[in-house]
């Protein structure tokens, strides 16, 4: 059996990067001889996160088109041409058996070139509202793996496979990790713990809202694990220094998310697709504060897909600074509601998504040979 060569393209945010890595890991488990090449956008976080996961990556000179007037838009056509030319060069040099796209700027040129060359192609759409790049690519690719039902309004029905979103492998089993998590974060097992995650790059509204909650949390004996992102971290560190020994902890980025989920009694989060999928799998009661500027307001749609089943609580970004503190305290003290939300969110989890997508990729390759 010949070794496989696969290109994986996606990035810009953790919501595109972590699924890409999870799919590659799943293929590697099924076919250990596979050689991977990741392709991302120069200067974006994938250029750091992918090598840290043990994979090679090349960058394209590409970025999105700004909807508001921006001088950077004048360079956009040149970036597209440059990226298409480099994508062709990468395809000819690497000679992949398949190309996978998980969203983000770089996936557009790579998947377009690959499909033009007749190479098996698959895209993975994480959100309940399809991104522009994937909608354009859907006409050319062979398979479209989605996380939500009803996606035929965006994509050709015959190409769609409902798989769920791939997540980081370390969160799939939290059994036995609570004690290690408490030790890792220096927290007490006798007090409730709130986990705040604003996405891989942080969330200003959530951070500013939590800043106003610190005193209330401390007075109610509630502990906090607060991932701020890099931009807000110094402000958060200074604020938290007033609560030393009170179980109020802040981090710019949490590496051991499995430990964080294991100890959390409740989670406050943006509603990016990867976060939503992870929270379904770890069965945590959640308050979602969707990013209002997300394309087509897809984060609100992601959150509402859970709220409809009484599986989560949603607060508008514009109302978070006034409402978040009170609602967080009320929820974490209401054990019956926490149990109901936890039970309902668990029913919406989709398991083994990365493995299902990996098998789809291998099937496309085998059918083409």
VMD Tcl script that draws the C-alpha trace (Angstrom):
set ca {
  {0.00 0.00 0.00}
  {1.46 3.34 -1.08}
  {1.96 6.03 1.59}
  {-0.60 8.85 1.36}
  {0.12 12.56 0.96}
  {-2.54 14.96 2.21}
  {-2.74 18.75 2.35}
  {-4.81 20.33 5.13}
  {-5.67 24.01 4.77}
  {-7.41 26.21 7.32}
  {-6.75 28.75 10.00}
  {-7.12 32.29 11.20}
  {-8.70 31.24 14.49}
  {-8.56 28.24 16.79}
  {-12.01 27.30 15.46}
  {-10.43 26.45 12.10}
  {-7.04 25.21 13.34}
  {-8.01 22.71 16.02}
  {-10.46 20.78 13.77}
  {-7.77 20.65 11.06}
  {-5.25 19.15 13.48}
  {-7.87 16.74 14.88}
  {-8.70 15.45 11.37}
  {-5.01 14.98 10.56}
  {-4.48 13.09 13.83}
  {-7.45 10.83 13.05}
  {-6.15 10.04 9.55}
  {-2.71 9.37 11.04}
  {-4.29 6.83 13.40}
  {-5.97 5.02 10.48}
  {-3.03 5.40 8.09}
  {0.23 5.98 10.04}
  {2.22 6.21 6.79}
  {0.43 9.43 5.73}
  {2.55 12.53 5.09}
  {0.83 15.84 5.81}
  {1.43 19.39 4.71}
  {-0.62 22.19 6.26}
  {-1.19 25.44 4.39}
  {-2.20 28.58 6.28}
  {-2.18 32.36 6.00}
  {1.09 34.15 6.68}
  {1.12 35.91 10.05}
  {-1.90 34.05 11.42}
  {-1.92 31.83 14.50}
  {-1.81 28.56 12.51}
  {1.81 29.34 11.63}
  {2.60 28.77 15.33}
  {-0.04 26.24 16.47}
  {0.39 23.73 13.63}
  {4.18 23.22 14.09}
  {3.54 22.93 17.83}
  {1.26 19.98 17.00}
  {4.08 18.33 15.02}
  {3.08 19.16 11.44}
  {4.82 21.10 8.64}
  {3.11 24.24 7.36}
  {3.53 26.70 4.51}
  {1.98 30.15 4.39}
  {0.08 32.02 1.69}
  {0.00 35.81 1.37}
  {-3.76 36.07 1.84}
  {-6.29 37.86 4.03}
  {-10.00 38.60 3.98}
  {-11.77 41.40 2.14}
  {-12.91 44.02 4.66}
  {-16.61 44.86 4.37}
  {-15.96 48.40 5.57}
  {-13.64 50.70 3.65}
  {-10.02 49.78 4.30}
  {-6.79 50.58 2.49}
  {-5.87 46.90 2.82}
  {-8.63 46.05 0.32}
  {-6.53 47.55 -2.48}
  {-4.03 44.73 -1.98}
  {-6.70 42.03 -1.95}
  {-6.68 41.17 -5.70}
  {-2.89 40.89 -5.66}
  {-3.03 38.63 -2.60}
  {-5.55 36.34 -4.32}
  {-3.40 36.06 -7.46}
  {-0.26 35.47 -5.38}
  {-1.99 32.80 -3.29}
  {-3.41 30.98 -6.32}
  {0.05 30.90 -7.90}
  {1.67 29.59 -4.73}
  {-1.16 27.06 -4.25}
  {-0.42 25.68 -7.74}
  {3.27 25.45 -6.90}
  {2.50 23.60 -3.63}
  {0.14 21.16 -5.36}
  {2.65 20.38 -8.14}
  {5.50 19.92 -5.67}
  {3.73 17.95 -2.93}
  {1.43 15.92 -5.26}
  {-1.32 15.29 -2.67}
  {-3.77 12.41 -2.80}
  {-6.41 14.67 -1.22}
  {-6.84 18.24 0.01}
  {-8.91 19.12 3.08}
  {-10.21 22.60 3.95}
  {-11.48 23.63 7.38}
  {-12.19 27.29 6.64}
  {-10.12 30.43 6.83}
  {-8.51 32.57 4.14}
  {-5.92 30.07 2.90}
  {-8.40 27.26 2.28}
  {-10.01 29.11 -0.66}
  {-7.01 29.16 -3.03}
  {-5.83 25.66 -2.00}
  {-9.19 23.94 -2.50}
  {-9.92 25.80 -5.74}
  {-6.60 24.77 -7.29}
  {-6.89 21.18 -6.02}
  {-10.39 20.75 -7.46}
  {-9.23 22.19 -10.80}
  {-6.49 19.54 -10.86}
  {-9.05 16.77 -10.19}
  {-7.62 15.96 -6.75}
  {-10.17 14.60 -4.20}
  {-11.32 17.49 -2.03}
  {-13.30 17.79 1.20}
  {-14.34 20.82 3.21}
  {-15.51 20.89 6.81}
  {-18.01 23.60 7.77}
  {-18.10 24.12 11.54}
  {-20.96 26.61 11.84}
  {-24.72 26.47 11.48}
  {-24.43 29.33 8.96}
  {-21.95 28.56 6.18}
  {-18.98 30.82 5.56}
  {-18.56 32.63 2.24}
  {-15.41 30.70 1.27}
  {-17.04 27.32 1.82}
  {-20.21 28.35 -0.03}
  {-18.08 29.26 -3.07}
  {-16.00 26.09 -2.82}
  {-19.04 23.82 -2.39}
  {-19.74 23.85 -6.13}
  {-16.34 22.28 -6.87}
  {-15.39 20.02 -3.93}
  {-16.31 16.35 -3.64}
  {-17.55 16.18 -0.04}
  {-18.86 18.66 2.54}
  {-18.81 17.61 6.19}
  {-21.12 19.66 8.41}
  {-21.91 19.96 12.12}
  {-25.57 20.95 11.88}
  {-28.60 19.59 10.05}
  {-30.38 21.73 7.46}
  {-27.18 22.78 5.66}
  {-28.65 21.94 2.25}
  {-29.79 25.57 2.12}
  {-26.11 26.44 1.62}
  {-24.61 23.38 -0.08}
  {-25.54 20.74 -2.70}
  {-27.49 18.13 -0.74}
  {-25.81 15.15 -2.40}
  {-22.37 16.25 -1.19}
  {-23.29 16.76 2.48}
  {-22.29 14.42 5.31}
  {-23.41 15.21 8.88}
  {-20.36 14.53 11.04}
  {-20.24 17.10 13.83}
  {-17.14 19.13 14.60}
  {-13.77 17.54 15.39}
  {-12.43 18.60 18.78}
  {-9.15 18.33 20.66}
  {-8.59 14.71 21.64}
  {-7.57 15.47 25.21}
  {-11.06 16.69 26.14}
  {-12.82 13.51 25.04}
  {-12.20 11.84 28.38}
  {-12.27 13.91 31.56}
  {-12.58 11.00 33.98}
  {-9.96 11.14 36.73}
  {-8.74 14.61 35.72}
  {-10.59 16.74 38.28}
  {-8.05 16.31 41.10}
  {-5.15 16.98 38.72}
  {-7.00 20.02 37.40}
  {-7.55 21.44 40.88}
  {-3.85 21.02 41.56}
  {-2.89 22.51 38.17}
  {-4.93 25.67 38.75}
  {-4.39 25.88 42.52}
  {-8.10 25.73 43.34}
  {-10.23 24.21 46.10}
  {-12.57 21.30 45.43}
  {-15.00 22.62 48.05}
  {-16.08 25.73 46.14}
  {-17.84 26.17 42.80}
  {-15.67 27.01 39.78}
  {-16.59 29.17 36.77}
  {-14.56 28.78 33.58}
  {-14.48 31.77 31.20}
  {-13.26 31.25 27.64}
  {-13.56 33.99 25.03}
  {-12.13 31.94 22.19}
  {-8.47 31.54 21.23}
  {-8.04 35.30 20.83}
  {-10.10 36.44 23.79}
  {-13.31 38.50 23.86}
  {-13.37 42.12 25.00}
  {-17.02 42.23 26.11}
  {-16.68 39.04 28.16}
  {-13.41 40.23 29.68}
  {-14.81 43.62 30.66}
  {-17.92 41.95 32.09}
  {-15.88 39.51 34.18}
  {-13.75 42.40 35.42}
  {-16.92 43.82 37.01}
  {-17.80 40.40 38.52}
  {-14.62 39.68 40.46}
  {-15.76 41.16 43.77}
  {-19.17 39.45 43.49}
  {-17.55 36.10 42.74}
  {-15.24 36.44 45.73}
  {-18.10 37.40 48.07}
  {-20.10 34.36 46.93}
  {-17.16 31.94 47.38}
  {-17.00 31.27 43.66}
  {-13.65 30.46 42.06}
  {-12.69 31.56 38.57}
  {-10.51 30.28 35.73}
  {-10.38 33.18 33.28}
  {-8.82 32.87 29.81}
  {-8.47 36.42 28.53}
  {-6.48 36.20 25.30}
  {-3.22 38.14 25.03}
  {-4.64 41.63 24.52}
  {-6.46 41.84 27.87}
  {-4.14 39.73 29.98}
  {-2.13 42.50 31.65}
  {-5.32 44.30 32.70}
  {-6.76 41.06 34.08}
  {-3.55 40.18 35.94}
  {-3.54 43.53 37.67}
  {-7.19 43.15 38.71}
  {-6.72 39.58 39.92}
  {-3.74 40.61 42.08}
  {-6.31 42.02 44.53}
  {-7.72 38.51 45.06}
  {-4.61 36.46 45.82}
  {-5.57 33.31 47.71}
  {-9.26 33.67 46.77}
  {-9.28 31.23 43.85}
  {-9.45 33.90 41.13}
  {-7.03 32.86 38.34}
  {-6.33 34.40 34.96}
  {-4.44 33.13 31.90}
  {-3.84 34.53 28.43}
  {-4.23 31.04 26.95}
  {-4.99 27.72 28.63}
  {-2.96 24.82 27.25}
  {-4.61 22.09 29.35}
  {-8.25 22.69 28.44}
  {-9.13 19.16 29.53}
  {-8.13 20.06 33.11}
  {-10.08 23.32 32.89}
  {-13.22 21.54 31.71}
  {-12.76 18.80 34.31}
  {-12.89 21.22 37.24}
  {-15.49 23.68 35.86}
  {-19.01 23.68 37.30}
  {-20.17 26.21 34.73}
  {-18.75 27.82 31.57}
  {-19.09 31.31 30.10}
  {-18.08 31.39 26.44}
  {-18.40 32.89 22.99}
  {-20.40 30.66 20.64}
  {-17.80 29.72 18.06}
  {-18.48 26.35 16.49}
  {-15.55 24.54 18.13}
  {-16.40 25.89 21.57}
  {-20.04 24.82 21.19}
  {-19.03 21.32 20.06}
  {-16.54 20.93 22.92}
  {-19.07 22.07 25.51}
  {-21.62 19.55 24.24}
  {-19.06 16.78 24.67}
  {-17.91 17.84 28.15}
  {-21.55 18.28 29.27}
  {-21.17 21.62 31.04}
  {-23.93 24.15 31.83}
  {-23.13 27.22 29.74}
  {-23.85 30.88 29.26}
  {-23.10 31.89 25.68}
  {-22.34 35.48 24.69}
  {-22.17 35.37 20.86}
  {-19.78 37.65 19.01}
  {-22.14 40.11 17.27}
  {-19.70 40.93 14.47}
  {-19.26 37.30 13.38}
  {-20.09 36.82 9.70}
  {-23.87 36.56 9.17}
  {-24.21 36.56 13.00}
  {-23.40 32.85 12.89}
  {-22.40 32.68 16.57}
  {-25.93 33.66 17.62}
  {-27.27 30.93 15.33}
  {-24.82 28.42 16.85}
  {-25.96 29.31 20.37}
  {-29.66 29.29 19.49}
  {-29.29 25.76 18.13}
  {-28.71 24.79 21.80}
  {-31.00 27.30 23.50}
  {-33.91 25.90 21.46}
  {-33.42 22.57 23.28}
  {-33.04 24.22 26.71}
  {-29.38 23.19 26.60}
  {-27.77 26.59 27.23}
  {-28.41 30.22 28.22}
  {-27.71 33.11 25.86}
  {-26.95 36.75 26.70}
  {-26.58 39.38 23.98}
  {-23.16 40.96 23.74}
  {-24.74 44.41 24.21}
  {-26.34 43.30 27.49}
  {-23.47 41.28 28.97}
  {-21.88 44.05 31.04}
  {-25.17 44.61 32.88}
  {-26.55 41.05 33.06}
  {-23.69 38.54 33.08}
  {-22.67 38.79 36.73}
  {-26.16 38.28 38.14}
  {-27.08 35.50 35.73}
  {-23.80 33.66 36.35}
  {-24.33 33.75 40.13}
  {-27.96 32.68 39.81}
  {-27.11 29.77 37.51}
  {-24.19 28.34 39.46}
  {-26.27 28.41 42.66}
  {-29.21 26.65 40.95}
  {-28.10 23.01 40.96}
  {-31.36 21.81 39.40}
  {-30.97 24.15 36.43}
  {-27.29 23.26 36.06}
  {-28.19 19.57 35.96}
  {-30.94 20.19 33.37}
  {-28.64 22.20 31.10}
  {-25.85 19.65 31.47}
  {-28.20 16.76 30.65}
  {-29.70 18.51 27.62}
  {-26.40 19.73 26.14}
  {-24.98 16.19 26.38}
  {-27.81 14.92 24.15}
  {-26.65 17.23 21.36}
  {-23.04 16.00 21.33}
  {-21.74 14.26 18.21}
  {-18.99 11.76 18.92}
  {-16.00 10.56 16.86}
  {-16.36 13.42 14.36}
  {-12.67 13.47 13.43}
  {-12.65 9.72 12.77}
  {-15.82 9.94 10.63}
  {-14.29 12.75 8.55}
  {-10.99 10.84 8.26}
  {-12.85 7.85 6.84}
  {-14.62 10.15 4.35}
  {-11.23 11.42 3.15}
  {-9.85 7.90 2.76}
  {-13.02 6.83 0.93}
  {-12.66 9.71 -1.55}
  {-9.05 8.70 -2.22}
  {-9.89 5.01 -2.68}
  {-12.81 5.77 -5.00}
  {-10.63 7.97 -7.19}
  {-7.93 5.31 -7.64}
}
mol new
graphics top color blue
foreach p $ca { graphics top sphere $p radius 0.5 }
foreach p [lrange $ca 0 end-1] q [lrange $ca 1 end] { graphics top cylinder $p $q radius 0.2 }
display resetview
